Each structure stands twice: as C-alpha cells, then as structure tokens.
Amino acid sequence: MRSRVGPVVFVALLWGASARGELVDRIVAIIDRDVVTLSEAEQAGEIARARIGDSEPLVSIVERLIESRLVEREVARFTGEPVSPELVDRALQDVRARFSSERKFRDMLARSGLSEDELSILLRKQIGVAQYVEQRFRPLTFVTEEQIAAYYRDELLPAVEGAQAPELSDVSESIRRILEERTFNARVEEWIEGLKGRARIRLYVW
C-alpha cells in the first residue's frame, strides 16, 4: 500500500502555478476567499500525468487542488528544514525521464504554461508538503503485535486460501509496514478532512 506522501502525495497535493496572463479563466472552486481557476486545474492535471503517467477527472483534480491550498496554509506556518536542491533536481529528473525525448518534455511544459524553473518551484513545494506531513504524522504511527496478528488472521490467511500460508513470524515485519502505512494514511486523511471542515468551500465543477 503506497503512502499518501510517497509518489502519490506529489499528485494528491498538487500545487497550481499562476495562470497565463492572456487567458480568461473560469472559476472552478473557491476556498474561503481563495480562487481556483480552470487553467490551474488543467495545469495540475498535466503535471500529474507527467509525474505518474495517469489521468484524473477534472473534479478529482480540483478537489486535490482544494486540499493542497488548505495544506499550504498549514505548511506556511511550519519552520522546518528547507528542501534540498538535490531532492528538487531528482524530482525534476524523474519527471523528465517519463518522456521519450527532451522535445516531448518541453512540449509538456509548453502545454502547462510553465518554464523549467517554475516546474522546479512546484516540485519544491510538493516535496516540502511531503516533508511536513512526514515530520508531523510519522512519529504518531505505531502498530501493536495484536494488530499484526489480527491482520495475519483476518486478511492474509483468507487471501492465500488453498495455498501454503507463510508463518506469522516470517511475514510480521511486512505486515507491520503495511499497517504503518495504513495508519499513517488514515491520520493524514483525517487531518485533511478536518482542514476542509473548517473552511468554506464552494465547488463549481462536477
């Protein structure tokens, strides 16, 4: 099970850049007094496809942008370690590597209305979010031996019915990691839902 702050968080918490000046945008959401525009959503979708090679419906992208705006407010109050240039460079190279040629990478930037420097800024923000969430919630993530035994009994054994089941001692660490990610993701989801519950959100796309 992938963590929300692994590759997914970089998409789940998308950061919209400024829309191109010549476009007249349609508003797709308002968070309190903060506006999300159609061009920002389209740009976020383009970046998502570049990062994970997958597409989301427009309404899902807008919902993720709403989440990212709310998280941005929290991260702005956080004085943690700055994001290292090495991490940003690595993320940029990961994006570039998804394209079969430099020209196709540049075409994606053009469609998104981004320069390479602007893309790096977005990636730095995304990494900063991941670091914030890790530092805030990872220390609260723990799994008991009873939970591991329950997962083994209730989830793993039924899944391998008819096959040779591994011993609990052989898979306990793997189960621990699965449950830690499950618990971690649940805490992050609960936190984000709390942020949404305290904001006035109006959605204009469905």
N, C-alpha and C positions, 0 to 999 in steps of 0.2 A: 504493500500500500504506500503510495507516494505521499510525502508530506506536502502540506499546503505551501511550505516555504522552500521546497525544492524547485525543480523546473516549473512546477505548476504555479507557484506563487508569483513568479515573474509574469505570468499571464493573468492569473486570478486577480492580481493587484496591478492593473495596467495604469500607466500614467500618461495622460494626454498632453501633447505639446500644444503650443499656440497654433490656432488655425491660420491658414494662409490668408493674407490680408485682402486678396481680391475676391474671396468667397463671401456670399451672404448665407450664413448658416441658419439651419433650423434648430431650435432648442429641443433636445430630447429628454432632458431632466433638469430639475432644479433641486439643489440640496441647501436648505435654508436660503441663502442669497447667492449661492454659488451655482453658475450655469454650466451645463454640459451640452456641447453642440454636436451636431451630426458629423461634422468633419473630424472632431476629436475621436468620436466613436469609430469612424471609418479608419482613421489613422491607427487607433489602438488595435483594431482587427487586423490590419496589415502587419503590424509588429508582432501580433500573436501568431499569425501564420508563419512569419519569418523565424520565430523562436521555436515553435513546437510543430510546425507543419500541419496545423489543424485549423479549422474554421469554426466559429461560433455564430449563432443567430445574433442579429443586431441587438435584440432586447437583452440577451445574456451579456454582451459586451458592455452595454450601457449600465447594467446592474453592477458589473465589475468595476466600471469607472466610478460609480457612486461609492462603492466600497473603498476604492483607492483614495478618493478625495477625503473620506472620513478618516482613513488611516493616516493620510498626510498630515492632518491636523494634530494627531497624536504624536507622530514622529517629529514634527516641528518643535515639540516641547522636550524632546529627548536629546541629551548631550552625550551621546556615546562616541565610540571610536569612528573617525571618518572612514569612508570606503576607500580602500587602497586602489591606486591606479592599476595595479596588476589584475585585480578582480574585474575591473571595468574592461580592461583590454582583453581578458579571457572571454568575458561575456560577448564582447563585440566580435571576437574571432569565431565564437560559437555561432553567432548569427550569420556571419559571412560564410562559414563553412556549409550552411544549409543550401547555398546556391551553387549551381554548377559552374558559374563563371562570375567574374568581377562585374561584368556588364549587367547580369541579372540582379546582382546585389544592388548596383547603382539604380537600376530600374525600380526596384522596390523602394529605395529611398525617395526617388522622384515621385512615385505614386503616393507616398506617405507625406510628401511635402517636408522632408527632413534632410538636413545635412548630416554627414557622419558625426560631426561634433555634437549636434543636437540629439542624435541617437545615443551617443555615449552618455549624455546628461540624463536621458531617460533611464538607461541601464543602471547608472549610478544610483538614481533614486530607487529603482526596484531592488537593487542589492541592499540599499540602506533599510528598506522596509523589511527584507528578509532577516537582516541582522537584528533589527529592533525586535521583531517577533520572536526570534530565537532567544535573545537575551531575556526577554520578558517572560516567556512561557515555558521554555525548555527546562529550567530548573524546577518547575512545578510538576513535571511529568515523571511519574513513577508507576511501577507495576508490581503487584504483590505475587507471591508464589501461588496463592489461591486463584488469582485471576489467570495465571498461566495454566494451571491445572484445569480450570473451567473451560478455557479456550480449546485445550487439547481434547477434552471430553466432549464438548458440545459442538465444536466447529471442525476441528481437524479430523477426528475419527470418523464422523459421518461422511466427510468429503472423500475419504480413502476406502470407503466400504467395499469389500470384495478384493482389496489389495492388501499387501503386507504393511501393517501400520508400524511406523517408527516408534521407538521407545520415547517416552516423555523426556528422559534425560538427554537424548540425542537432539531434540528439537526445541528444548526450553529456551535457549538464547534467541533462536529465530522467532519464536512466539513472543518473547519479551520485546523484541524490536518492533514487531507488528503492532503489539498492543500499545507500546510507547507512542508510535506514530498515530495510532487511532486516538489515543488520549490527547496527544498534542494538538491534532487537527480539531478535535472537538472543542478544546479550550479556545483555540483561535476563532473557530466559527461562532462560539458563544459570545466572545468579546466583540466580534464584528457585528453580530446581531444586536448587541447592546448599544453600539455606536449608532446603528441605524434607527433603533428605537428612540434614541434621544434627539434625533434630527428630524426636521420637517422635509420630507422627500416627496417630490412630485415627478411622476414618470409620464413622458409623452410619447412613448413608443411601446408596442406590444407585439 
